Amino acid sequence: MKTLTTTILTSAALATAGPALAQQSEGETDMPAFCETAFMPADQNKDGFMSEQEIKEARDAEFAALDLNKDGSVDREEIVNCIGNAQEKQQAAMDTSQTDGTSRDWADLGAGDKSEMTVDEWQNTTNKIWKSGDSDMKSAIAEDTDDAERFAKTAVERFQMYDGNGDGVVTQAEYEGEVDKDWSDKALQKRFDAMDADGSGALSPQEYRGAGTKALDMTAGTSESQNVDSDSADASGSSDTSDSAAQSASDETTVPVVIYYYSLV
């Protein structure tokens, strides 16, 4: 594996990692708790949007968890062993929940006359279903949860799971049919290649972080982005916040959690 200089994570990034890294001290190679769910919450203030800082801290914390041998880089095997392991467990749990004979019904997605959905259409449907709050529809596209970020993440994973041939389109037949048992490995290999900008076969901290922040570039200047209101920059309402700090907060562009997770597909 290519050895790179290890990037020292900021204390903020380590705090973001929380319990996911608590069970793994330096030098250990046991799978951290992160590999049980492959979910590292980035939306720390739970406002449904992610700032650049939130994304960077979460990506750095994920990288630290994925780098099992602590050599400063992440290779394909580490990605598959961690994230792939978590996704297989999630699929197994979903398969178990359907042993009562209940099958997936395309109509539950509210797709109307459409018999297929592109990733963009799936993303828009995810947004609509989340806003509707309909429990049955939420279960049809993702995990039925009240956490917007987790809902978005599982919706993305479901798309990858159902897109059996990896063409970026989920058809009614794919959705209602049997899931390809190798879907996770195929999706992770595709994502790895997209992140490995220099083609080295190993991801650097910069490459892994950059794959997360591209969502900000995708939505910059569009109606999907928002600027943090300076009045909400200090939740306590303290008057001690300087003008420069308030201006910095108001200039910070954020991205909806749904857009963030779909940018990783």
C-alpha positions as CSV (number, residue, x, y, z in Angstrom):
1,M,0.0,0.0,0.0
2,K,1.3,3.4,-0.9
3,T,2.6,5.2,2.2
4,L,1.7,8.9,2.6
5,T,2.4,11.4,5.3
6,T,-0.3,11.2,7.9
7,T,-2.4,14.2,8.2
8,I,-3.0,15.2,11.8
9,L,-6.7,15.6,12.4
10,T,-7.9,18.7,14.2
11,S,-9.4,18.4,17.6
12,A,-12.8,19.3,16.1
13,A,-12.6,16.4,13.6
14,L,-11.8,14.0,16.4
15,A,-14.7,15.3,18.3
16,T,-16.9,14.7,15.3
17,A,-15.8,11.1,15.3
18,G,-17.1,10.6,18.8
19,P,-17.8,7.0,19.8
20,A,-16.9,5.7,16.4
21,L,-13.2,6.3,17.2
22,A,-13.4,5.9,20.9
23,Q,-12.8,2.2,20.8
24,Q,-9.7,2.4,18.6
25,S,-6.4,3.8,19.9
26,E,-3.3,4.5,17.8
27,G,-1.7,1.4,16.4
28,E,-4.8,-0.8,16.7
29,T,-6.3,-2.5,13.6
30,D,-9.6,-3.7,15.1
31,M,-12.6,-2.4,13.2
32,P,-13.9,0.8,14.8
33,A,-17.5,1.2,15.7
34,F,-17.9,3.3,12.5
35,C,-17.6,0.1,10.4
36,E,-20.7,-1.3,12.1
37,T,-23.0,1.4,10.4
38,A,-20.6,3.3,8.1
39,F,-22.5,6.4,9.4
40,M,-20.6,9.4,10.7
41,P,-23.1,12.3,11.4
42,A,-21.9,15.5,9.8
43,D,-24.8,17.7,10.3
44,Q,-23.8,18.6,13.9
45,N,-26.5,21.3,14.5
46,K,-29.3,19.1,12.9
47,D,-30.5,21.9,10.6
48,G,-30.7,19.7,7.5
49,F,-27.8,21.5,5.9
50,M,-24.0,20.9,6.0
51,S,-21.5,23.6,6.1
52,E,-18.0,23.2,4.5
53,Q,-16.5,23.0,8.0
54,E,-19.0,20.2,9.0
55,I,-18.2,18.3,5.9
56,K,-14.5,18.5,6.3
57,E,-14.6,17.5,9.9
58,A,-16.8,14.5,9.2
59,R,-14.7,13.4,6.2
60,D,-11.4,13.6,8.2
61,A,-13.0,11.6,11.0
62,E,-14.2,9.0,8.5
63,F,-10.8,8.8,7.0
64,A,-9.2,8.1,10.4
65,A,-11.7,5.3,11.0
66,L,-11.2,3.8,7.5
67,D,-7.4,3.9,7.8
68,L,-7.3,0.7,9.9
69,N,-3.5,0.2,9.7
70,K,-2.8,3.9,10.3
71,D,-0.4,4.3,7.4
72,G,-1.9,7.6,6.3
73,S,-3.8,6.3,3.3
74,V,-6.9,4.2,2.6
75,D,-6.9,1.4,0.0
76,R,-9.7,-0.6,-1.6
77,E,-9.5,-3.4,0.9
78,E,-10.0,-1.0,3.8
79,I,-13.0,0.6,2.2
80,V,-14.6,-2.7,1.4
81,N,-13.8,-4.3,4.8
82,C,-15.3,-1.3,6.6
83,I,-18.1,0.3,4.6
84,G,-18.9,-2.9,2.7
85,N,-19.2,-4.8,5.9
86,A,-21.7,-2.3,7.2
87,Q,-23.8,-2.3,4.0
88,E,-24.0,-6.1,3.9
89,K,-25.3,-6.1,7.5
90,Q,-27.9,-3.5,6.6
91,Q,-29.0,-5.5,3.6
92,A,-29.3,-8.6,5.7
93,A,-31.4,-6.8,8.2
94,M,-33.7,-5.5,5.5
95,D,-34.0,-9.0,3.9
96,T,-34.9,-10.4,7.3
97,S,-37.6,-7.8,7.8
98,Q,-39.2,-8.9,4.5
99,T,-39.4,-12.6,5.3
100,D,-43.1,-12.2,6.1
101,G,-43.8,-12.2,2.4
102,T,-44.1,-8.5,2.0
103,S,-42.6,-7.4,-1.3
104,R,-41.4,-4.0,-2.5
105,D,-44.1,-2.2,-4.5
106,W,-43.0,0.4,-7.0
107,A,-46.2,2.3,-6.4
108,D,-45.1,3.1,-2.9
109,L,-42.5,5.5,-4.3
110,G,-45.2,7.7,-5.8
111,A,-43.6,7.5,-9.3
112,G,-46.9,7.7,-11.1
113,D,-46.6,6.4,-14.7
114,K,-42.8,6.2,-14.6
115,S,-41.3,2.8,-14.7
116,E,-37.8,3.9,-14.0
117,M,-35.9,6.6,-12.1
118,T,-32.5,8.3,-12.7
119,V,-30.4,9.1,-9.7
120,D,-31.6,12.8,-10.0
121,E,-35.2,11.7,-10.0
122,W,-34.6,9.4,-7.1
123,Q,-33.0,12.3,-5.2
124,N,-36.0,14.5,-5.9
125,T,-38.3,11.7,-4.8
126,T,-36.3,11.3,-1.6
127,N,-36.7,15.0,-0.9
128,K,-40.5,14.9,-1.5
129,I,-41.0,11.8,0.6
130,W,-39.0,13.3,3.5
131,K,-41.1,16.5,3.4
132,S,-44.3,14.5,3.3
133,G,-43.4,12.6,6.5
134,D,-45.4,9.6,5.2
135,S,-44.0,6.5,7.0
136,D,-44.9,4.0,4.4
137,M,-43.3,6.0,1.6
138,K,-40.2,6.7,3.7
139,S,-39.8,3.0,4.2
140,A,-40.1,2.5,0.5
141,I,-37.1,4.6,-0.4
142,A,-35.0,4.6,2.8
143,E,-34.8,3.8,6.5
144,D,-37.9,5.2,8.2
145,T,-36.2,7.6,10.6
146,D,-36.8,11.1,11.9
147,D,-33.1,11.9,11.2
148,A,-32.8,13.8,7.9
149,E,-29.2,12.9,7.4
150,R,-29.6,9.2,8.1
151,F,-32.7,9.2,5.8
152,A,-30.7,10.7,3.0
153,K,-27.8,8.3,3.4
154,T,-29.9,5.2,3.4
155,A,-31.9,6.5,0.4
156,V,-28.6,6.7,-1.5
157,E,-27.6,3.2,-0.5
158,R,-31.0,1.8,-1.5
159,F,-30.5,3.4,-5.0
160,Q,-27.1,1.7,-5.3
161,M,-28.6,-1.6,-4.0
162,Y,-31.4,-1.6,-6.6
163,D,-29.4,-0.4,-9.5
164,G,-28.3,-3.9,-10.4
165,N,-26.4,-3.1,-13.6
166,G,-24.9,0.1,-12.3
167,D,-26.3,2.3,-15.2
168,G,-27.5,5.0,-12.9
169,V,-31.1,4.1,-13.4
170,V,-33.4,2.1,-11.1
171,T,-36.2,0.4,-13.0
172,Q,-39.4,-1.0,-11.6
173,A,-38.2,-4.5,-12.3
174,E,-34.9,-3.9,-10.4
175,Y,-36.7,-2.3,-7.5
176,E,-39.2,-5.1,-7.1
177,G,-36.8,-7.9,-8.0
178,E,-34.0,-9.7,-6.3
179,V,-31.1,-7.6,-5.1
180,D,-27.7,-8.3,-6.6
181,K,-25.7,-9.7,-3.8
182,D,-22.5,-8.0,-5.1
183,W,-24.1,-4.5,-5.2
184,S,-22.1,-3.1,-2.3
185,D,-18.7,-4.2,-3.7
186,K,-19.5,-2.8,-7.2
187,A,-20.7,0.5,-5.8
188,L,-17.7,0.9,-3.5
189,Q,-15.3,0.0,-6.4
190,K,-16.9,2.7,-8.5
191,R,-16.8,5.3,-5.7
192,F,-13.2,4.4,-4.9
193,D,-12.1,5.0,-8.6
194,A,-13.9,8.4,-8.6
195,M,-12.1,9.5,-5.4
196,D,-8.7,8.2,-6.4
197,A,-7.8,11.3,-8.5
198,D,-4.1,10.4,-9.0
199,G,-4.8,6.7,-9.8
200,S,-2.4,5.5,-7.2
201,G,-4.7,2.8,-5.8
202,A,-4.8,4.5,-2.4
203,L,-6.7,7.5,-1.1
204,S,-5.0,10.4,0.5
205,P,-6.7,12.5,3.2
206,Q,-7.0,15.3,0.7
207,E,-8.7,13.0,-1.9
208,Y,-11.2,11.7,0.6
209,R,-12.0,15.1,1.9
210,G,-12.3,16.6,-1.6
211,A,-14.9,14.0,-2.6
212,G,-17.1,15.3,0.2
213,T,-16.8,19.0,-0.4
214,K,-17.6,18.7,-4.1
215,A,-21.3,18.9,-3.1
216,L,-20.7,22.6,-2.3
217,D,-19.4,23.3,-5.8
218,M,-22.4,21.5,-7.3
219,T,-24.9,23.8,-5.6
220,A,-22.9,27.0,-5.4
221,G,-25.1,29.9,-6.5
222,T,-28.2,27.8,-7.0
223,S,-31.5,27.7,-5.0
224,E,-30.3,24.5,-3.4
225,S,-27.6,26.3,-1.4
226,Q,-28.2,28.7,1.5
227,N,-26.1,31.1,3.5
228,V,-26.0,30.8,7.2
229,D,-27.9,33.8,8.6
230,S,-25.7,36.0,10.7
231,D,-28.4,36.3,13.3
232,S,-28.3,32.6,13.9
233,A,-24.5,32.3,14.0
234,D,-24.6,32.7,17.8
235,A,-27.3,30.5,19.1
236,S,-27.1,32.0,22.5
237,G,-27.9,35.5,21.2
238,S,-24.7,36.9,22.8
239,S,-23.7,40.4,21.7
240,D,-20.0,39.4,22.1
241,T,-19.8,38.1,18.6
242,S,-17.6,40.4,16.5
243,D,-18.8,42.0,13.3
244,S,-16.1,40.1,11.4
245,A,-17.2,36.7,12.9
246,A,-20.8,37.5,12.0
247,Q,-19.8,38.4,8.4
248,S,-17.8,35.1,8.1
249,A,-20.8,33.1,9.3
250,S,-23.2,34.8,6.8
251,D,-20.8,34.1,3.9
252,E,-20.6,30.4,4.7
253,T,-22.4,28.3,2.0
254,T,-24.1,25.2,3.0
255,V,-25.6,22.2,1.2
256,P,-28.7,20.1,2.0
257,V,-27.9,16.8,3.5
258,V,-29.7,15.0,0.6
259,I,-27.5,16.8,-2.0
260,Y,-24.4,15.9,0.0
261,Y,-25.0,12.2,0.1
262,Y,-26.1,12.0,-3.5
263,S,-22.9,13.8,-4.5
264,L,-21.1,10.7,-3.3
265,V,-22.8,8.3,-5.6
